[in-house]
């Protein structure tokens, strides 16, 4: 029986794999390398995070995004230079080839409990049994569709995460529901494709992030820079995830829900404002099909109800983590996992209530804080969990960084 199997080959799975390989601990890693970034994020997208907050993590700390860009001749700065989706994907692929070359491009379809371990069946018929299973599969299976739109068929309503590109939407009237980063990235991608786009946002005003710009000594003291952005609250989030883990469940859930809300990135602002109508302070209260098109009933904070007709609705309405919706977990296994507001309740070492079953990535944010919603949380995760797994496997844990440190916090003062 294999010691450990990692499901997922994004920033978290790859970073953990790199650390386990450095510790010479037996494991396999399965998943499409950077698959969610390739298939589930809009074409032409730029990441909200600054460059220095987008590193993947291997024990030496040398293969940073900045180092990769320098070698490839790609423009880069720790802050102020937007990082494209394509650059981040290329970096992730290069990281995998160097540090997790044994990664297997296969998709899990079923995980069941067998005795003291797990049996994972893959789409290609391969079966792997393991003592431990680490789920690093991202949030794709937790896409949230507003209730008013759930009855629409897939050909008329989809989630923004269902699209890597928008081929076939040219010339169509598309409504994007949402007011955050995903909504604006989606609207911009559709506009580039020649679609006629309208954004429906619940918030009264869509506020784009502003570029950091030059920071004075006073700015740096008043609001130190972290991988989550400037501010002492972000310092706590990045430096003390284990302290966050000790807080009451309700407190942790509330902080993760509210902190760093869905603000669109500054780089996309010029592509959206003045080009895509944004109807703010508005919700969709009903939707029906008529003549092959979608008729939306809109409720406005100010003014009477109106109707908007579209060919397709794209919901950029985020994700709601519900462990029971993790596609490949057998229902009887999922039902054994204790949860808090849908997210798995995890130990300080990422273990769920099912012994040997671990969850990392954004799914673990409710346990360790907002940092785990972003790629920068992979460093803390990989160091801490690899040490734990190596100890269980009988390996002598090696010192690989400071476990309480959540990335290169305060490393850059632009």
Secondary structure, DSSP 8 states (H G I E B T S, - for coil): -EEEEEE--SHHHHHHHHHHHHTT--EEEES-TTHHHHHSS-TT-B-SS-GGG-----TT----HHHHHHHHT----SSSS--BHHHHHHHHHHHHHHH-TT-B---EEEEEEETTEEEEEETTS-EEEEEEEEE--TTGGGB---GGGTTS-TTTEEEGGG-S--TT-TT-EEEEE--SHHHHHHHHHHHHTT-EEEEE-SSSS-----------HHHHHHS---TT-SSHHHHHHHH-HHHHHTS-HHHHHHHHHHTT-----GGGHHHHTTTSEEE-SEEEEEEEEETTEEEEEEEESSS--EEEEESEEEE---B---GGG-TTB-HHHHTTS-EETTEE---TTSB-SSTTEEE-SGGGHHHH-GGGGSGGGHHHHHHHHHHHHHHHTT------S-TT--SSTT----
